[in-house]
Amino acid sequence: MSTETPPARRWAPDTLAAQALGHVDEATRAIVPPIHLATTYIRDPDNQYRSGFVYGRPDNATVREAEAIIAALEGAPAAMVLGSGMSAATAVFLALSPGDHVVAPRVMYWSLRNWLMTEATRWGLRVELVDTTDLDALRAAMRPGETRLVWVETPANPLWSITDLAGAAQIAHAAGAAFAVDSTCASPVLTRPIEHGADIVMHAATKYLNGHSDVVAGALATAREDALWDRIRRNRATLGQVLGPLEAFLLIRGMRTLGLRVRAAAASAQALAERFAAHPAVAEVLYPGLPGSPGHTVAARQMKGGFGGMLSLRVRGGEGAAIATAARVELWKRATSLGGVESLIEHRASIEGAGSPCPPDLLRLSTGIEATEDLFADLDRALRGANA
């Protein structure tokens, strides 16, 4: 395991990520951390485990390296990585008790929304979905003494609506609830929710943190190591939710370029949003970086350095034209997921199905790091062809 003291936290997040906290492997002097694949560890002669490692299901040295980087990026005292974004998200809810009341947004990652409305309620949580962009609606949903968790996602997939983090945190805490934020699409490059009052930050680390479409992972960061955090950690150990060491190594590799990738994607997404807002085949562009977006003012306050690499287009001609557009692209890839170096396009309503708040004419775009002009030209040609 790397043992040299990492650089002081006075360094910028980009610097910390690029050098993986500056760790150097003590045994080899390597500047890239090794992959620790061992599943079991030697016990000391006096029956102790002074290395700090016992067994591979709850813990791993490479995993700890990844967690230390995420904690530094989020300004958190601790972080943990898990086997997927869904594993990370559900771990927070499973640390609650049956009968607890939780509030979540109506527009959010669809798989988590489905789980909350089915398995989580079957397990005993009382789940209430509200428009978290409306702080009055959020305040009205609180049940002091009963509401244990407020969960928000911002920007919220796939409409990219914005929740006021500081305002929502104040409402949650006034009711005695913990406040958790899915910050996957902002990433710690653009928003650090703990600075706005969040208790827990979640990332589908498959997306921007890794950024290369070759790792499935999830991450949590905490504002404090309290009882809720302890329960999440115990559950991760007991249920075997820890990320594998190879995946943790690849996650570290991906985070080294996090700042460069996120800023490049955000700049490209901003340019594309502005150009497609005037496109004859586009009815509406959903992107918080546009001054006319309902969440723009709040986003400008809590997102620093850009508005993210995700945007959605509502295509004139409806669902058929949207699907036809996706079928005509060459450079954009028709695939699920987001946050990678390659640009992806998806007819999201086809994925989410019945009950989705996603309009049928919507195409979700994950902007990568290709040349912006190439991305525009490819999608422009597809839009015009589908609407010919």
Buried (B, 14 or more C-beta within 10 A) or exposed (E): BBEEEBBEEEBEBBEBBBBBBBBBBEEEEEEBBBBBEEEEBEEEEEEEEEEEBEEBBBBBBBBBBBBBBBBBBBBBEBBBBBBBBBBBBBBBBBBBEEEBBBBBBBBBBBBBBBBBBEEBEEEEBBBBBBBBBEBEEBBEBBBEEBBBBBBBBBBBBBBBBBBBBBBBBBBBBEBEBBBBBBBBBBBBBBBBBBEBBBBBBBBBBBBBBBBBBEBBBBBBBBBEEEEBBEBBBEBBBEBEBBBBBEBBBBBBBBBBBBBBBBBBBBBBBBBBBBBBBEBEBBBBBBBBBBEEBBBBEBBBEBBEEBBBBBBBBBBBBEBEBBBBBBEBBEBBBEBEBBBBBBBBBBBBBBBBEEEBBBBBBBBBBBBBBBEBEEBBEBBBBBBBBBBE
